[in-house]
Amino acid sequence: MNKREFLKYSTFLIGGTMIGTQAEAAMPFFTTGRGKRKRSGRLTLRFTPYTLQLKHVFTLATSSRTTTPVVLTEIEYDGVTGYGEASMPPYLGESHESVSAFLSRLDLAQFSDPFMLVDILEYVENLMPGNPAAKASVDIALHDLIGKLVGEPFYRLFGLNPARAPLTSFTIGLDTPEVIRQKVLEAEPYKLLKVKLGRDNDREMIEVIRSLTDKPLCADVNQGWKDRNHALEMAWWLKEKGVVFLEQPMPKEMKDDNAWLSSESPIPIIGDEAVRNIPELMSNRDVYSGINIKLMKCGGMNNAMKMINIARAFGMKVMIGCMTETSCAISAAAQLSPLVDWCDLDGNLLISNDPFMGLNVVDGKVALPDKPGLGITKI
Ligand code: MG
């Protein structure tokens, strides 16, 4: 029951029109109370491999592709189903096979209470090392399930104000000037554009975009630059061109160079490939000025929340990003968006066969739906 329904029923009760079992039947959650509510059953996990079709060829500094493998998960409890997802861009090493193998080994039926989230996620984490996307698919489905059982959006259970969601960016990939023009037009509802750099036409890309729009930009080099002096020169030039931060300019192995750049750069330097999870955040806290958290790198919403808190304690900037994903995983990441400086949650817009409907972008910001769980609907 949501707040509006509760108020409606409260009015009925104040008016004295509902008594006894009538009221109880109408208000199964509130009349029986938290401690008394009857819940029964076991957690049942189901999963389906699925292939996302990309609208455009997706080109990074190091690769191109037209599909992304994902695995869609469902966790059912007490007649309620939570949805989750693992997305596996090939460069991260997980696949349909590895995620299916991991999920097949899980025995969630041993748990009779989905609210024991810490216990369940600890079991999932300790089953096997690695497999962050597979683990995220369980974590996301559990968060959706719990929100639905309580009847509240998960961001409300986190205590977050949806009005504080920051601007979210729309990605313009590496492409010809004609395609870039087209993509800038597509990005009309967005107030922050993300530009992929790291090839020999970086300045040309920025100039083409600047000839079309004066919106603020962020730039992601995906480890494409190899020389720190070039990186610093570009950082100054990009600042002049209205770029607000620079993501993973050099290979993650070049720690000293990335740290030097972070200390000299006029705009924040954000670690992405270098900072996948909590241990990598700890070992890179003096290397970058901020981090890009992705559920598929860190293992889900629970770990993402921990990373946000750790990064803030170190005084770092935080963005939350995504892979090419359905609206399920995107909506999961968006639940945390009021806590971060920037969102990069456009992965669902890059695919043509999204099986879910989720959040919208309004006025350049993620509009978190006032719906239980992750706020998604299966199409
Ligand atoms: Mg990145």
Residues whose N, C-alpha, C, O or C-beta is under 5 A from the ligand:
A	BS01	MG	D220 E247 D272
